[in-house]
Amino acid sequence: MPLSPTGRRTVARAATVVLAAAVVTAHNAQPANAAEIPTGARSLQSVNVSGSYLRHADYLGGIAAVTSSSSAQVKSDATFTVTPGLAGGAGCVSFQAANGMWLRHRDYRVRLETNAGTATFLADATFCVRDGSVSGSVRLESFNYPGRFLRHRDNQIWIDPSTTNAGTFAADSSWRVTTPWVAGRRSPILKGLYADPNIAYLNGRYYIYPTTDGYNGWSGSRFKAFSSADLVNWTDHGTILDLATQIDWAADRAWAPTIAYRNSRYYFYFSGATNIGVATSTSPTGPFTDPLGRPLVPAGFRSGQMIDPHSFVDTDGKAYLYWGNGYAYVVPLNTDMISYDTAQVRTLSLPNFREAPFVFKRGSTYYMTYSVDDTGSENYHVEYSTSTSPLGPWTHRGTILSKNLGLGIKGPAHQSVVKAPDSDTWYIAYHRFAIPAGNGTNRETTIDPLRFNADGTIQPVVPTL
């Protein structure tokens, strides 16, 4: 893409913003409040071309007439899920289509593309909301090309400078925000490429700690945290630990973290360069610091890779650390949560185990969930076993989460489980290939209910969009 005369704005990190709520009414009624667009499914109606809406066709943005008698496909093409801007920015938003792709500009033309996770893509797919030409309408300014706005030109959508066709430009670039023609996608719950989610309920909120995805060879270095009061609207708390600048013994391959609370502190266990480390903080969103200055579980400590830690604190207060790839291990943690007796490390017998051990307790039963196959395979899935002890032995119970090609869902696994407070309501967080064109390094995070049969066994999870 050519640079604008002032150059492209540098985008170092994506930061999600929370937009204020606004009133959204039906088509042909009063529009949303000016200079804000509520998150969720929305449609955008042209201010000066009556009955025409922003839509995509053959992956290119344009405007077209949409009515109640239009086909389901046309209505879907004119519906976008509005999210906080992928590149951050106060009052900025991004637009995701039903097929999972995002509106972005390239060579100033607006089109749909799969989120590549790069700083360039995130910026190209972010638009900042401004007042429109008429009361209640909005304009969308390019995040990385200030002064250029999303506007229709010959029924095509471009980002053009406001000096273009001064007489009509303001109207050409103004939109009324309406209720969506069809319901938008519910997920992914985290906007962008994230995998290996560890979900936990801490200090009155739900938190997710994922792997930041989209890097060849899974070579990312940063860990982020997200929180929510309702499992629907998520706040991005930014980077809470960066291996490249905060850890002396690892600089990359920041994978699959987990968190525990004890001793009035939070203990963040993470994979770094195929070692397992621990960092601590007084806040679930950090900043986290390394109290050891070395790995807690070093590479080569046992057979297989020393990755995918999971910390579990039992109802009796005892804490355990599980981990492994190819082989599954567990060890009781000392009360300081950052040390253990190497003589107490056990190898677990878990049929088909590949990685991502995650234990939770319901009643008197311990559930060991884990991932099977390879994260790059569409057949990556979740199986589980049960026990009366956090150390086993474990009884294999079978598969609870697997692909659904009819919905385009591939490789759903690397799971974690959380219970809603004061209830017997449970949820499973996991990643899958980003839809529609993701793979083992381009994954997205979602959540579905986890339900139990009367005998305590887990029902198969129904993966949803």
GIWOSUL-V533240 format. One record per helix or strand. SS is the DSSP state (H for helix, E for strand). FROM is the first residue (numbers start at 1). LEN is the number of residues. Records with the same first field share a line. If there is no record, write none. Layout:
BEGIN
SS = FROM-LEN ; FROM-LEN
END
This chain:
BEGIN
E = 40-7 ; 52-6 ; 60-6 ; 80-5 ; 92-5 ; 102-5 ; 109-5 ; 127-5 ; 138-5 ; 148-6 ; 156-6 ; 174-6 ; 194-9 ; 205-8 ; 222-7 ; 235-8 ; 255-8 ; 265-8 ; 275-7 ; 289-1 ; 297-1 ; 305-1 ; 310-4 ; 319-5 ; 325-1 ; 328-6 ; 340-1 ; 346-3 ; 355-8 ; 365-8 ; 381-7 ; 395-7 ; 404-1 ; 409-1 ; 413-7 ; 426-8 ; 439-1 ; 442-9 ; 452-1 ; 458-1
H = 72-6 ; 119-6 ; 166-7 ; 216-3 ; 243-4 ; 342-3 ; 405-3
END
